[in-house]
Amino acid sequence: MLSKIQKIWLGIFGAMFLIPEILWSPIMNFSYTIWESKNIPTILRNNFLIHSDYRSMVAFVVLIQCIGLLSSLILILRSKTNFIFKIILSIILSLLFILSLLVFIFLSATINMGS
């Protein structure tokens, strides 16, 4: 089981990923564009972060999401929870972390291309 402090930190780290994803969907927008392999990016939810002038800001938001996912993963792996629950949650968090890290690398590599 998770202690009260671990639950609080898990909530904080989860919020670091969920709040930006709910508000602006940076990971989902870029993942969908890469998945479709189109020359023209397809935007799922239009917002101010999609404009190329804000590419460094969206890279910062995705970096915060990566930190939140990695911290959640470490917290889950160090907890004394049910083994099956730990494995399933670890796989989900690992996949989300890898996806958000790839988006961050892509954004960092193309940060000056929009200007």
URNOR-V982651 format. One record per pair of residues at least 12 apart in sequence whose C-alpha atoms are under 10 Angstrom apart, sorted by the first residue. I is the first residue (numbers start at 1). J is the second residue. D is the distance in Angstrom with one decimal. If there is no record, write none. Layout:
# URNOR-V982651
i-><I;I>
j-><J;J>
d-><D;D>
This chain:
# URNOR-V982651
i-><1;1;1;1;2;2;2;2;2;2;3;3;6;6;6;6;6;7;7;9;9;9;9;10;10;10;10;10;10;10;10;11;11;12;12;12;13;13;13;13;13;13;13;13;13;13;13;14;14;14;14;14;14;14;14;15;15;15;16;16;16;16;16;16;16;16;16;16;16;17;17;17;17;17;17;17;17;17;17;17;17;17;17;18;18;18;19;20;20;20;20;20;21;21;21;23;23;24;24;24;24;24;24;24;24;24;25;25;25;25;25;25;25;25;26;26;26;26;26;26;26;26;26;26;26;26;26;26;27;27;27;27;27;27;27;27;27;27;27;28;28;28;28;28;28;29;29;29;29;29;29;29;29;30;30;30;30;30;30;30;30;30;30;30;31;31;31;31;32;34;49;51;52;52;52;52;52;52;53;53;53;53;53;54;54;54;55;55;55;55;55;55;55;55;56;56;56;56;56;57;57;58;58;58;58;59;59;59;59;59;59;59;59;60;60;60;61;62;62;62;62;62;62;62;63;63;63;63;63;63;64;64;65;65;65;65;65;66;66;66;66;66;66;66;66;66;67;67;67;68;69;69;69;69;69;69;69;69;69;70;70;70;70;70;71;72;72;72;72;72;73;73;73;73;73;73;73;73;74;74;75;76;76;76;77;77>
j-><79;80;81;82;75;76;78;79;80;81;79;80;72;75;76;78;79;75;76;68;71;72;75;68;69;71;72;73;74;75;76;68;72;68;71;72;64;65;66;67;68;69;70;71;72;73;75;65;67;68;69;70;71;72;73;65;68;69;61;62;63;64;65;66;67;68;69;71;72;61;62;63;64;65;66;67;68;69;70;72;96;97;100;65;68;69;65;58;61;62;64;65;61;62;65;45;47;44;45;46;47;48;49;50;58;61;43;44;45;46;47;49;50;62;43;44;45;47;49;50;58;59;61;62;65;100;103;104;58;61;62;65;96;99;100;101;102;103;104;43;44;45;99;100;103;41;42;43;44;45;46;50;103;42;43;44;50;99;100;102;103;104;106;107;99;100;102;103;44;103;61;114;110;111;112;113;114;115;111;112;113;114;115;111;114;115;107;108;110;111;112;113;114;115;107;108;110;111;112;107;111;104;107;108;111;103;104;105;106;107;108;110;111;104;107;108;104;100;101;102;103;104;105;107;100;101;103;104;105;108;100;104;96;97;100;101;104;96;97;98;99;100;101;102;103;104;97;100;101;97;92;93;94;95;96;97;98;100;101;93;94;96;97;98;93;89;90;93;94;97;86;89;90;91;92;93;94;97;90;93;90;89;90;93;89;90>
d-><7.1;5.6;4.7;7.5;9.4;8.7;9.8;6.3;6.8;6.7;8.7;9.4;9.8;7.4;8.9;9.9;8.2;9.4;9.9;10.0;8.9;8.1;8.3;8.9;9.7;8.1;5.8;9.2;9.9;7.1;8.2;9.8;8.7;7.9;9.7;8.9;9.5;8.6;9.8;7.9;4.4;6.7;8.6;6.4;5.7;9.4;9.3;8.7;10.0;6.2;6.9;10.0;8.8;6.7;9.9;8.8;7.6;9.5;9.1;9.7;9.9;6.5;5.6;8.6;7.8;5.1;7.8;9.8;9.7;9.0;8.4;9.6;7.3;4.3;7.3;8.3;5.6;6.4;9.9;9.6;9.7;9.8;9.7;7.9;9.1;9.6;9.1;9.7;7.1;8.3;9.0;7.6;9.2;9.0;8.3;9.3;8.9;9.8;7.1;8.0;6.4;8.4;7.3;8.9;9.3;9.7;9.6;8.1;7.0;9.1;8.9;9.4;9.8;9.8;9.7;9.6;9.0;9.5;7.8;8.1;7.0;8.9;8.1;7.1;9.8;9.0;8.6;9.8;9.5;9.7;7.2;9.1;9.3;7.7;6.1;9.5;9.4;6.6;8.7;9.1;7.7;9.1;9.5;9.2;9.5;8.7;7.4;5.7;5.7;7.2;9.0;8.6;9.8;8.5;8.1;9.2;9.4;10.0;9.5;9.9;6.8;9.8;9.1;9.1;7.9;8.8;9.2;7.3;7.9;9.5;9.6;8.6;9.7;8.3;8.9;8.3;5.0;7.0;9.1;9.1;9.9;6.8;6.7;9.0;9.2;9.9;7.0;8.4;8.3;5.8;8.2;9.4;7.8;9.5;7.8;7.6;9.4;6.1;8.7;9.9;9.7;8.7;7.9;9.7;9.7;8.3;5.8;8.5;9.0;5.8;6.5;10.0;8.2;8.3;9.5;9.3;9.1;6.6;7.9;9.9;7.5;5.9;9.7;8.9;8.1;7.7;9.3;6.4;9.5;10.0;9.9;10.0;9.6;8.3;7.3;9.0;9.5;8.5;5.9;8.5;9.1;6.0;6.3;9.9;9.8;8.3;8.6;9.8;9.6;8.9;10.0;6.3;7.9;9.8;7.4;5.7;9.5;8.8;9.9;7.7;7.9;9.4;6.6;9.6;9.9;9.7;9.0;7.6;9.8;9.9;9.5;8.1;6.1;9.0;9.2;6.0;7.1;8.8;8.8;9.8;9.9;7.7;7.1;9.4;9.2;7.2>
